[in-house]
Amino acid sequence: MTDSTKLAIEVEVLRERFNGELILPGDLSYDDRRTLYNAAHDKRPAVIALCS
């Protein structure tokens, strides 16, 4: 199993349990949402979680 396959499975499990929005690379809002005030953090995260 590749790393991208593992990530896809983990994201689907998270989507089922997470009460909010998950944004992934390739989603339309990814580039806008990944912009951070603190540039010390990863600038291209695998998943952005917007908690509700």
Buried (B, 14 or more C-beta within 10 A) or exposed (E): EEEEEEEEEEBEEEEEEBEEBBBEEEEEEBEEBBEEEEEEEEEEBEBBEEEE
